[in-house]
């Protein structure tokens, strides 16, 4: 590999490393490498501190940020941490002739708390709460910073909080992280801390058509900090192309005078809402007479078994283990088994005849010999010791989640998908359950007709969570808190017109010839009634 003396201005070391180690190893240590052009952008923000003498990279990797900094500054001291000995050994080769760059095989979260730095720059590991020593790490940062965090907090935000704490007076920090915390429940406490310490200056959201990182299913943002009392606001900037990023780099040189986005004063930032509202146009703003979805029902996740391979059955498996149908709960296991907006008893029978997995094992309180043998099989295979099963009594019981009238998709690329569960069977977490608090069949038809419209999808999208490659996710509370039109405000004449169109559309779907023109007509009526 090349040495740092050769001023590597590209991602060649990262490409070489990717050929040396497996993708499994890289995923184990969350090694998704920053493009060099973005590393240069972040380094320039750090280098804008004219008093830069000490720099920290808490997740050093192959030192792409150090390489970018060294193109302009040979004198500052750079310290790096990493927990992977393999990548550290490669980094040491890259920096073997460097006497002002030190790299340590230590966990940043449990070390170096007493030091402060003029510059901190990082692409931290992206680990969800169940992928790292969650309780221990949370306890460490909560005790050091005197704050309380959500148990579902991602590791990258903990890196961010610690680094903000370690920033010297006059210092600057740059972090490239997934943008999901801006719009997630666990991010509320993180955002509250960022508002309180008033160090955050810019949130740059990438709206690229492609992912910033290869192999990583996540959207990205850059957070720029400055401990300089030069601003009382955070500026939100949308970047759609690499050219726009380079253009913004020029504007950043005029900091603190730069104004290239939507600046929101710290006192006006609300940590309890999705911050998407500060940097993206909200579709709901185009409509009037909106109410929270929770006005008409509640969304909860589907049944989580903790061991689908064990608990799910089809006809063949039931025959193999001699499990009677009375010990099996009809249940939708996979979203691909649902075609269309209506799921009927006939659809369930078709899945059954095609030997699809459409049952859950329910062996509780059974004295049946075959059921007991199947439970023993689970114990022999340690199914009872899995994360969810170990917390249940008995371990083979399944969650008490009654069938809901409507299902809604969890992941999607084309807006939320709603299904009317006419067969009234259960579902796993592939769908969320919607339990309505309206009891008139006509009102339910009216609500479901609305849920099938483009207007509905557009407004719900204000509450989406974004991942890479256009993938979107909705947690139950994202839907509960989302706005919908107040169907109680619809007059009888339009209500009857909508329901007539809806019933005609339902017939067309059941005949396997869905008439999309009918949905467009329904959409037009809602648009006429509720558009501003």
N, C-alpha and C positions, 0 to 999 in steps of 0.2 A: 504494500500500500504506500501511497505517497506521504510525504511529511508536510507539516504545516508550512514549512519554508516555501513550498511551491504555490502558496496562495490558491488553494482549491476553491474556485468560484462556481462550483456546480454540485450535484448530488452523486458524483462518482463513488465516493467512499460508501455511501448508503446503498448504492446499487451493488457494489462488490460484496458488502456485508450480507445483503439479501440473498446472494448466491451461496454464501458460506453456511448460513444457518437456515433451519426449516421455518416455514410459516407458523408452525405450532409453537416454536420457541419464541418467535417475535410476538405472537399473540399472548403467550403466557406472561411476557413482560410489557405488554402494551406498547410495542415499538412500531409506531407509525411515524415516518420521517417527514419533517417539514421541508417543503420545496425551498430551494436556496433563495429564490427571489423574495419569498415571504420572510425568510430568516434575515435577509438584508434589510428589508423594510423595518422589521422589529428592532434590529441592531441600530439602525439610524436614529430611532427614537431614544434608545439608551445613550447613544453617543451625543445626543443633543444636550446632555448634562455636561457642561464645560468643566465641572470639578470631578469628572469620573476617574476614580482611582481603584475602586474595588467592584468586581462584578461577580454575581452568583448565578449559576445555572443548576437548579435543583434536580433536573432530570437530564443529565449531560448527554447520554447516548454517544454519538460519534462527534460531538462538539460542533455541530453546524453553526450554532450561534457564536461560539468562540471564534470559529473560522471567519465568520462575517465581520465580527468586531475587529479582528486582527488586520483586516484589510485597511482599516483607518487608524487603529490605535494599537501600537506595539507595547505600550508601557503599563497599561492598567493590569492589576492583578485579577486573574479569573479563577474562581473555585467552582468545581463541579461535583455532583453526587450522582451515583447510580447503584442499583442493587444487583445488576446482572454482570457477573464476572466476565462472561464471554464478550460482551460489547465493550466493557471497560478495557480489556486487554487490547482490543483493536484501536480504541481511542488513545491509549498510551503510546501505541506505535505512531499514530498520527501526530502526537504532540511530544515526541521523545526529545526534540531539540528545543523545547519550550521551557524556560525556567520560571516563567511568570504564570503558568497555568498548572493548577493542582487538581487532580481528580481522585475522589475517595469512593471506595466500595462500602457505602453506608446508606441507610435509609434516611432520606432527608427529613421525613416527618418526625423522627425521633432524635435528631441531632442538630447541632449548630444554632440552637435557639437564642444564644446570647450575642450573636454577631449581627451587625447591621451593614448594609451595602449601598453603594452609590447607584448601582444598576443591578436589576434582577430580570432575567430573561428566561423563558421556559416554554416547553411543550410538554406538559405533565402527563403521566399515565392516565388513560381513560379506563377506570375500573368502576363498575357499579357496586353497590353496597355489599352484595354477596360475593364479590370477587377479591376482596382484600380483608385484612384483619380489622373489620369494621368497628367493633366495640372498643378495642384497644386504641386504635388511631383516633376515633372520635373523642375518647376520654382524654387523650394526650392534648389535642388542640383545644378542647373545651376548658381544661384546667389552665392551660397556658394563656389563653385569650379571654377567659372569663365569659364565655357565651355558650348558649345551648343550641344544638343542631339536631336536625331531623335524622333519624336512624337510617333513612334511605339515601343519605347524601353520597354523591359520587366522590371518589378520591381526588379528582382533579381540582375540585373546588376547595378541598382542604389544603392542597398545595398553594392555591391562590391566596387563601386567607393568611397562611403562615408567611408568605412572601410579602404581603401588604404590611404585616407587622414588622418585618425586618428591613424596611426601606428607610435609609438615612434621610435626614433633613436635606432637601434639595435633590434627593434621588429620584430615579425613574424606573418603572418596571413595565415589561411587555409580556403578555401571556397569550398563547394561542390555544383555545379550548373549544369544546363543543358548545354550541349556543343553547342547548336544551335547558340549562339551569335557569336561563332568563324567563322561561315559560313553564317551569315545573313547580310542584308543591314543595319539594325539598329545597328548592332555590330561594324560597321566601326569606329564610333566616340568613342565608348567604348575602342576598341583596340588601337586607336590613343592615348588616355589618358594613357593607361597602358604602352605603349611604351615610352611615354614622361616622366613618373615618375620613370621608371627603377627599380621598386620594384619587379616585377614578376620574379620568378625563375624557376618554373616548371608548366607545364600544363600536367596533367595526364588524358588521355582519356580512359574511360572504353569501351572496345569492348566485353563486356559480351554478351552471347547469350540471357540472361534474363535481365530484368530491375533491376537496383539497388534498386529502390523503388517500393513497392507494390502499385497497383492502379494508378500509375503515368505513363502516356504515354510519356516518355521522355528519352533521353540518357543523361549520366552524365559525368562530369569531375571534377577533383579536381585541384584548382589553389593554389599554394603555393607562398607566398610573404616573402621577407626579406628586411628590411630597413638597409642594412649593407655595401653597396658599394663593396660587395665581388664578383659580377659577372656583366658582360656586355652582357649577353646572356640569352635567355629563352630556357629551355630544354623541348622538347616534348616527352612524354613517353606513349606508348600504353600498356594497361594492359588488358589481356584477361581472366585471372582467379584471384580468390582471393589469390591463392598461389603466383602468380606473384606480387601482391600488397604487400604481406607480405615480399617477397624477396626484393622488392624495398625499403621497410621500413628499412631494414638492410643497404642498400647502402646509404640511406639518412643520416645515422649517420656520414658519412665521408664528409658531406657538409662543405666547398664549393668545395671539390675535386671530388665529385661524377660526373660520366658521364655515364648515362645509357640509353640515348635516343639521339635524334637529336637536337643538340644545335644550335640555330640561334641567331646571334648578334642582339641587339636592332636596330642598324643602318640598318640591312638588313630585318627587319620585315616590311611587307607592310600591313597597316590596311585596304586597299581598296580591297584586294583579300580574297577569302575564305582560312582560315588558314589550311584547310584540306590538302592543298598542302605541309605543313610542317610535317605532321605526317602520311599521307597515300600515298601509291604509286599512281601516277596519270596514269590512263589508256591512256590518250591522248599521253603520252610520247612514247608509242609504235608505233605511227603512224606519218607519214609525210604529208606535204601539207594540213594542217588544216586551217580553217578559222572560224570566229565567225558565229554562226547560223544567226545572224542579217544580214549577207551578202545576205541571200536569202529571208528573211521575218521578220515579227515582231510578237511577242507573246503578247497577252493581255488577261486579265481574261474574263470569260464569264459574262453574265448579272446577276447583283445582284438586286433582287427585294426588299429585306428588309422585306418581308412578304410572303414567298412562299405559305403558306396555303391559303392566300387570292388571290394571283395573278395567281396561277396555276389551270388549268382546264383539265378535261377529257370530253368525250361525255355526260356522265351522269350528271355532274355538269352543263354543258352548257344547257342541257335540263331542269334541275331543276330551273335555274335562267333565262331561256328563252334568253340566250345570243347567237346571231347569230355568225356563224363561221367567218364572215367578221370582227368581233371585237375580234378575237382570233389569236394570232401569233403562228404558229407552232414552237415548241421549245423542245429540249431534256432537261428533268428535272433531271433525275437520270442516273448515269453511268451504272447501272445494265440493263438498257433498250438497251444498245448497245452490241451486240454480234459479235465480229470479227473486222476486220480492215476496213470494207467498210460499209457505211450506205446509203442505196438506198431509192428511193421513195416507193418501195415495203415494205421495212422494216418499214417505217413510217406508211403505210396503215395498216400493221399488228398490230402495237402498237395502232393505232386508233381503230381498230375493237376489240381489247382486252381491250378497255376502260382504257388504261393507261393515266396518266397525261402527255399530250404532247402539251399543249397550254398555252400561257400567255395572260392574260386579257389586251386588248389595247383599253381603252374606251375614249381616248383623242379626243376632237373635235366631239364627237358623240351626236346626239340629240335623239337617240333611248331611249324609255321609260325604257326598261329593263336594259339598260346600266346605265342610271341615277339612277335607284333604287339600282343597285349593288354598285355604288359609294357611295350612301347614307348609305348603309349597312356598308361599310368600315369605314365611319365616326362614325357611332354608335358604332362600335367595336374598335374605336381608332387606326385603322390601319394607319390613316394619321399622327399619333403622334409618330410613331416608328422612330428609329434613321435615317434610310435612307430615308424613305418616307417624313419625316418632312423637309428634305433638298431639296426636288424636287418641281417644280412648273409646273403644278399642282401635288399634291402628288401622284396621281394614274398614272402618266406617267411612262414609263419604259425607261431604258437606250437605246440610239440609238447605237446598236451594230449589224452591218450587219452580216449575216451568213459568216463564213469563210470556206475556202476549206478544211482545216485540223483541227481536234481537237486533243488535247493532254491531258492526264490525269493529275490531280493535285496530288492525293495521290496514292501510289502504293507500292507493296512489291516485284515485279519482274521486275523492270525497267519500263521506260516510255512506255505508250501505246498510239499509234497514230491511228487516225481513219480518213479515207477519207470521207468527208461529201458530198457525191454525190447528196444527196437530197437537199443540200443547204438550210438547216433550221437553226434556231438560237439555242443557248444553254445557260443554266445557268452556275454558277460557278463550277459545277461538272467537267467541262472541261475548259481548256484555249483555246482561238481562235488563229489560226495561219493565218496571212494575208501575202500572198506571194508577192514578187516583181518580180517574174519570170512569164512570160506569155505564154511560149510555153508549150503546153499540154505534149509534150514529155519530156521536162525538169522537169515538175511537177511529171510525172510518175517516172523519174529517182530519183528525190529527195525522193519521198515517198517510193520507193523501198529501198533506203538506210535507211530511218527511221525505217523500219521494221526489220533491221538486228541486230544481237547481237553486232556487232562493234559499231553501233550507240548507243545502250543502255549503253554499257561499257563506252564510252567517255562521254555521258551525265551524268553518275553517278558521275563523278568528281565534278559536281555542285549540287549534291543533298543536301537536308536538312534531317537530320536523327531524327527519333523519336523512341520510344521504340518498342520492338517486331518486328523489321525489317521494320517498316513503314517508308516510304520516302515521301518527299514532294518537289515539284518544283514550285517556284513562277515564274511568267512570265520572270523576268529578269535573273533568274537562267538558263533559256533555251536560252534567247536572247544572253547571254554572253558565253554560252557553245560553245565548238569547234565541228565542223563537218568536214568531208572530203570535199575538194573543187571539187564538181562534174563537174565544168567547165574544169577540167584537164583530164577528162576521154575521151579517144579517141573514135571515131565514132564506131569502131568495137565492143569494149566492151560495149559502151552505148547501141547499138542495142541488144547485147546479154542479158544485164541486163533487158531491157524493155520487151523483148520477154518472159523471165522467169517470170517477174513481172506480165504481162498480163495473163500468164497461171496460176499463183498463184491466181490472182484475180478471174478467172473463177472457180477455185477449191473451193474458199471460198464461192462464191455466190451459188454454188451447195451444200453447207453445208458439203463438204468433203475437208477441207484445206490440201494441200500437203506441209508439212513442209520441205520436201526434196528440194523443189524449193527455199525456203528461205535460206536454207543452201548453195545452189549453188550460190545464189546472194551474200551471205555473203563471200563466198570463193573468188569471183571475186574482191570485194572491198578490202578484206584482201591482195590479191596478188598485187593490185594496190597501196595500201597506207601503208601497214605495213613496219616498219623500217627494 
